Amino acid sequence: MDRSKFLLKNMPRGSKLDGLATVYPGTDLKAMEAFSALLGTSSDILSAVNSSLAREGVSQARFRLLLHLRRAGKAGLHPMNLADALGVGRATVTGLVDGIEMAGLARRLPCEKDRRSIMVALTSKGARLIDSLAPRRLRRISELMSGLSCAEKAEFTSLLDKVNANLPAFRKI
């Protein structure tokens, strides 16, 4: 992602915010500072993740799908369970499965419990791909977060959960 295209990432911080409270009294400058830092960091992380996966020829959605299928083992997962796990609709999962099936990374299998349904499982090629990608990705995440102690990581997660809890109200703006 081109940094200049994500304009909210470039929101003002620090002394650049000082005049905002004058123009808009009641503005919480500390909230704006934290929000700007969160957007900037999130944008940079998302860009790095997308670039890294793209070099491997995999999208975020495909990576997550392959990871879920790897954890499921040989039995695979039902597309409805994949949709729930990925937080997407069934049509999106169908498209993702079509793509990884065409690439030889997964296959559709008959469902033993319901003959009208199917399961999706990784092929050996798909397992090899995710097994080559996941450990590196997990290592990189650990490196990114290595500047924080275990307690700070827990606190950071807790703080982000608090922010996330306010998203429904934020979306109404």
Secondary structure, 3 states (H helix, E strand, C coil): CCHHHCHHHHCCCHHHHHHHHHHCCCCCHHHHHHHHHHHHHHHHHHHHHHHHHHHCCCCHHHHHHHHHHHHHCCCCECHHHHHHHHCCCHHHHHHHHHHHHHCCCEEEEECCCCCCCEEEEECHHHHHHHHHHHHHHHHHHHHHCCCCCHHHHHHHHHHHHHHHHCHHHHHCC
